[in-house]
Every structure is written in C-alpha cells, then in structure tokens.
Amino acid sequence: PGHARLRRLVAAAFTPAAVARLRDRTARTCAHAVESFAGRGHADLVAEYTREIPVAVMHDLLGVPETERAPAADVLDMWYRAKFRQPRDEASLAELLDYVGELVAYKRTHPGDDLTTRLIDSDALTGEELEVMVMTLIGAGHITTIQFLGTTVLHLLDHPGHRAALLRGDLDWPRAVNELLRLDSPSHVAEYRYAGEDMTLADARVGEGDVVLLSLAAANRDPDRFPDPGTLDLTRDARPHLAFGHGAHTCLGSHLVRLETEIAVTTLFGRLPDLALDIPGGEVAWGYAPTFRGLVALP
C-alpha cells in the first residue's frame, strides 16, 4: 500500500503523452552532446554521450537547471558508491542526500512547471519522503539507462545492416528497442526475494529465509520462449521481456527509456554515419554492480 501511494504521485509524469513532451528537449541534449566531440575524431561514448543524456533528462523532468546540477559523472559516482558498493559507502550516501536536499531546497524557492514543484505543491509527502522520492527518481532515471544506451550503440555497431534498416525507417522502433532490451537487459537480477518456507526449486534446496535471486537476464534468453535467444533480431516480437520487471513494480520509466533510446541512436548515427569502434570489440570493458551489466567505456 505504501508503494502504491508513492507511485501514484509520480505516475502521471511517465505516461506516453507526458514523456512525448520531453522529445524536443531530449533531442537538443543529444545534439549538443554529439557536437561536443564530433569534430575531434574520437570519443568515449559512455563518458561523453550515454552517461550525459539520461542524467540531463531526469534533471530536466525534475525542473533542475544546468547551473544547479552536479556533473553527470559525479551523479553516477555518488549513486554507484552509495547504493551498490559493498559494504555501503556511508560518506557517499551522505553526499548524495546532501545533493538531493540542495535540489529540493532550490525548487522550494524556484517553482516551475515540473515534477518536483508538483510534488512540493501536493503536500502529500513529508520532507524526508520528498527527498527520498527525488533521489530515487534521479537514480532510477540514469543508473540503468546509461548501460542500456551503451549496449545498444555497441550492438548496432556490430550489426550495420540492422542499423541501416532502423535508421531508414524500415524497422519498427518499439519492436527494435524491446529486442535490444531482451538481449542485453541492464538489470540482470531482480530485487532480493526471501523464501517464506523451506522448498526445493529445480533440485536446489532453499531454506526458509534464504535469499533467492531471480535472473531477469536468463529469463530474457530462455530458449523455450525466444528461439535462438543469443541472436539480435530486430524484427522479433520480444514481448513480454522482463527488462522492466513485471506487475506492481514494473518500471515507471519504460516509455522514457524508449524515447531516449530512439533519439540518442538517431542523433548519434545521423551525425556520425561512419562511427566505428576504436578498439577490437572483444576489448570493450564491461562492469558495474553485480545486479547490473553495461559498458564502462566505449571508445
């Protein structure tokens, strides 16, 4: 019930219609990012593109101007160190909470047509709930999207025929994005589940209270559901994949991720049609926390 109450307060900001209103601003963000390195001849697309876009889009949604934002690298670093490093980095968590507190304080004195202002005006959240909500939105809005944009660019570099057909409009964007999400889900593992009683699952003994990790990545490559699951097929109907979870906790940002992916890819390859890896594909560095998977760098 608590989750449902909080989710209802922000759900309207993530409907297809609401997300569509971010298209022009997202396109400007992508174009600006590409132009910052297009003439140089080389770039790390994670550091200079796929990391910049989702952090900027979420701050736009929350009504935070560029002058009040931390650099995208710092936002990712704070979240990663505070939330996913074990043992948890308490100093980073404090730094993250301080940053969010400053953003909320700014919005209290600088209201606008944005999600943070609407949450403040609703009086539906305590001060602590509001800060945690903003922190969660910033984190959820970038921590997996960075990785997904990177893997998407990499797969399209590896499949020039698919890329050309997609950019020509010969392939359906929603279907293509679903297949890319299925093939390389940024969230590889669901939230922890705890066994309520002793049981046996697939010949494995699970005791009451044991932690059970559900592999979303394995489900999305289940050969009984998706023939030839390790192959990228942008014509495949990849629904229902589990990259966004399922049920009451289905990712609110699914429409936003699809929008960001379409704009980021078309902007990047439209401006740089001869884009190519600067290293052998087998040397691309993968990483992040155990529950996530994505590119650390993409030269």
Beta strands, then each sheet from edge to edge (+ up, - down):
strand 1: 193-194
strand 2: 199-201
strand 3: 204-206
strand 4: 211-212
strand 5: 286-287
strand 6: 294-295
sheet 1: 1+ 4-
sheet 2: 2+ 3-
sheet 3: 5+ 6-
end
